[in-house]
Amino acid sequence: MKPKVGFAGMGIMGKPMAHNIVKAGFAVSVYNRTKPQPDDVAGAYVADTPLALARENDVLVIMVTGPKAIEAILWGEDGMAAALGQGKKVVNMSTVSPEYTAQIAAKVEATGAVFVDAPVSGSKIPAQQGTLVVLAGGPKDEVEALEPIFAAMGKKTVYCGPAPQGSMMKMAVNLLLSNMMCGLSEMLTFGKAGGLSAETMLEVVLGGPMGCDLFKIKEPLITQRKFLAQFPLKHMAKDLKFVTDTACALRCPAPSAFANLQLFNQGMSKGMGELDFAAVIEVLEGMI
């Protein structure tokens, strides 16, 4: 018998992820701070509070913007915590720091519930297509038991070790992601200053060994200058702060993370937070 799934967070990522779980044949209830309309996730029941969501479901998935929202869902007024205990599984798929993940894992496990750390690699389009990569941390047998739910949302689940190793992997992935986007943006800005067009440069990049899915997805955003958010710039700024904080705690060199954070912070100061993170190119161009 399939477990009942409660899904908290109906944002850019959460809504399509919950929809794909419904499509896979699970009984799904959803909760969002701003109450979703019944047709936002067709086939899902809409819970009034996180507590109601937790009482009625076995697997509780959280996909929200960060620690403040997680705190409210778990331990705020009408939070999930009062319904946690044996038989409940809390799966945090939100992107947060490894340090914070370790803290919430300890608090959830103290109730007798299982905690699994499972952020994802991928943004809006992979979430819609069900092709995310799930970066799972926690008890291996529990991660394996959750595989049918993860498979509804993603093409692959990678077991990274005990919590918070899923979050550590997510930090590493987003560090690389920021480097790729900032590197491409720097290359295009440099070439533009020397008289090259973005279209010509992207043709060269995508036609050779440096071509990749990320650059293909971002090409129309850059050439048309319509930065409709697939992964908002404000989220990359947040994630890079987690990366730099983690690097400091580990005494680990991460020079590009600190440099990239400054660029994304500049984007935030220019009111670009809701745009796709590819808009960082306009931060660099503004320095010419």
Buried (B, 14 or more C-beta within 10 A) or exposed (E): EEBBBBBBBBBBBBBBBBBBBBEBEBBBBBBBBEEBEEEBBEBBBBBEBBBBBBBBBBBBBBBBBBBEBBBBBBBBEBBBBBBBEEEBBBBBBBBBBBBBBBBBBEBBBEBEBBBBBBBBBBBBEBBBEBBBBBBBBBBEEBBEBBEBBBBBBBBEBBBBBBBBBBBBBBBBBBBEBBBBBBEBBBBBBEBBEEEBEBEEBBEEBEEEEEBEEBBEBBBEBBEEEEBEBBBBBBBBBBBBBBBBBBBEEEEEEBEBBBEBBEBBBBBBEBEBBEBBBBBBBBBBEEEE
